[in-house]
Amino acid sequence: MKDYGDERLKRMIENRPHAPKRAVVTGGMPYGNKDLHYGHVLGMFLYADFMARFLRDRIGSDNVVFVSGTDCYGSPSMETYRKKVEEGFEGTMEDMVREYHLRHKADLDKFEISLDFFGASAIGDAVPWHIETSHEIFNKLYDNGYLKKMSTLQFYDEEKGVFLNGRQVIGKCPYEGCVSEKGYADECDLGHQYQPKELLDPISTLSGTKPILKEIGNWYFDLPRTLPLLTEWVDRLEKTEARPFFLKEIREFLKKPEIYIKKDQMSAYEDIAGLLPTHTLREEKSKASFVLVFDRLEDREFACDMLSDNQIRYRTGKTLTPFRLSGNISWGVPVPDKEDVKGLTFYVWPESLWAPISFTKTYLDKCGDVSRWKDFWCSKDSYIYQVLGEDNAYFYGPVQHAMWLCTQANPTLDIPEGDLNMSHLIVNKHSLFLGNKASSSGSIKPPKPDELLKYYTVEQLRMHFLGLSVGNTSSSFTPKPWDPDAKEADVDPVAKDGALLSNVYNRVIRTLFYTWQSRFDGVVPCGEVSEDILKTSTQTILKYEKLMFDNKFHMVMYELDSYIRNINKYWVSRIKEAEEDDNKLSQLIIDTLHMCKVAMVLLHPVTPKNIEKLASDLKVSMDVFSWDTINDPIYNFVEDKNNYRPKFIEARYDFFSMYRD
């Protein structure tokens, strides 16, 4: 890019962020036992789509793979299927999951989520690739010595005579300070992992009775062993654009094993303190509990047993624990038989972490060259962007990356060519609904995508959500039709954000069309764009690019807002003087149209359908969206720049509408 002799612009050009040659983009997978709500689509998938569309324009669509899919397996689907059968559902488990998968895809399509492949882990073309990928990763971890057999306790319903899967047990999370609504067998709904014996007040959902714990053998990934590597990884992340709250959350899991005991039980603790494994005691005057800190997880677990035997209540702190890879439920990907451990299936969380690799293989197989999957996942020239909610940070953060590293023969953060790359995690805070956390399993029921489309256009919703600061803080979605406190005269925040397109940008583009239709017989004046306009546009392009690679999406929207409003101001401040002089009017059209063209490219990832319609009305080629030529004049994208005639538009023509179709 040209710096036009400006020192500040020169520095911006010199410090442009590095763009990868190839990229994978993926979003967290929705469960195969429930419909999507707005948070899945607009609070997570939209941001992945924004990044994928930007990267396609920035590095070429052939160099970007955007994949995700329905997370079919696991106890949530089994429990939902059991209930549906009790209610009269006559289909198979696959039938139920397929119904949800098709509805997931339909909802994503409505909001222009441009997935190259939206698969399903248990149905369709991805199944054989998913089984193959699952076995490849398991075998590498096994061969490298990072898997261990553990005989652990699992909940058993004596009344029903069956082992209980994860979601068939409900209790309270044992973690100190956890505010989750539900604790399941070995994780709560906020993603905290623990041993089943640590769950507080467990109840079987099958019988309503308290289950017992029975021993069962499973494969576990030795996550605690990777602590030095993970600590180094987080230290490196501190120097990147990783979001601070995510780093803080991950560091919580890299602490030594801890136990929290209320201070009113101090004397009971002191009675057995000498019998506990080696530990240190930490007290803080402002806290209601004192803390026991251990060097080893095994020592903490032994201490927990002793505390329980002596009726001392406690809670455990976050730390790395062995991560379960297998289970004994029938609905799952089969685990390779090793040693004397046979007939198991994968626990749903690990196989969902590598599912995007399976989906990439499936997509590239459809394209004719599945061998290219390593060019995307295992090349130094490629970058992997994963968009997720903060509740899943533990799994996609330390768990996933520890497993990826341990598929190497000699794990190192300086990853060799051909081994799995570390992902760049774009972690969002919650999108609150009317100020409250909303989830399909919680007490606050968020609207479904179709319900929102009864009141808003897709463009309005995309504009509004991309402007929310979910990268920094939990942001409230407060649509006026759902807001019980809204007054008739109040401005709807969703419609307000959409007005940048339907009012400001729409108005200036429409004025340009009307002007060359009335003054130049529909032919756009041709000439050189003024240098100050090229300079201003270059600054905006570079700011936008840096903010995108820093994943500061709401700031991208602020930059767009400012640039588009300035286009309108530029036209309004000069049109009166230019109206009396065709030469001045021609130059004003040339300069204003160039800014509108740059804005069109920058808006392409935001509101693609209407922007592509605008490009069609302007009769420019779709090459106009390439960042290789982003500051080139519009005449480079038309057939005949000296007789350039865009579409003729009638009065009150809208390129962007505030109304639903």
Secondary structure as UniProt FT lines:
FT   TURN            4..5
FT   HELIX           7..14
FT   STRAND          22..27
FT   TURN            32..33
FT   HELIX           38..40
FT   HELIX           41..45
FT   HELIX           46..59
FT   HELIX           61..63
FT   STRAND          64..71
FT   HELIX           75..86
FT   TURN            87..88
FT   HELIX           93..110
FT   TURN            111..112
FT   STRAND          117..120
FT   HELIX           126..143
FT   TURN            144..145
FT   STRAND          147..157
FT   TURN            158..161
FT   STRAND          162..163
FT   HELIX           166..168
FT   STRAND          169..172
FT   TURN            176..177
FT   STRAND          187..188
FT   TURN            189..190
FT   HELIX           196..198
FT   STRAND          200..204
FT   TURN            205..207
FT   STRAND          212..221
FT   HELIX           223..226
FT   HELIX           227..237
FT   TURN            238..241
FT   HELIX           244..253
FT   STRAND          258..262
FT   HELIX           263..265
FT   HELIX           266..272
FT   HELIX           273..275
FT   STRAND          279..282
FT   TURN            285..286
FT   STRAND          289..294
FT   HELIX           297..309
FT   TURN            310..311
FT   STRAND          315..316
FT   STRAND          323..324
FT   STRAND          326..327
FT   TURN            339..340
FT   STRAND          345..346
FT   HELIX           348..353
FT   HELIX           355..367
FT   HELIX           370..372
FT   HELIX           373..377
FT   TURN            380..381
FT   STRAND          382..389
FT   HELIX           390..392
FT   HELIX           393..394
FT   HELIX           395..399
FT   HELIX           400..406
FT   TURN            417..418
FT   STRAND          424..428
FT   STRAND          431..433
FT   TURN            434..435
FT   TURN            440..441
FT   HELIX           449..452
FT   TURN            453..455
FT   HELIX           458..466
FT   TURN            470..472
FT   STRAND          475..477
FT   HELIX           480..482
FT   TURN            484..485
FT   TURN            488..489
FT   HELIX           493..499
FT   HELIX           500..505
FT   HELIX           506..519
FT   TURN            521..522
FT   HELIX           531..549
FT   TURN            550..551
FT   HELIX           553..578
FT   TURN            579..580
FT   HELIX           582..603
FT   TURN            604..606
FT   HELIX           608..617
FT   TURN            618..619
FT   HELIX           622..625
FT   HELIX           627..629
FT   TURN            630..631
FT   HELIX           634..637
FT   HELIX           641..643
FT   TURN            651..652
//
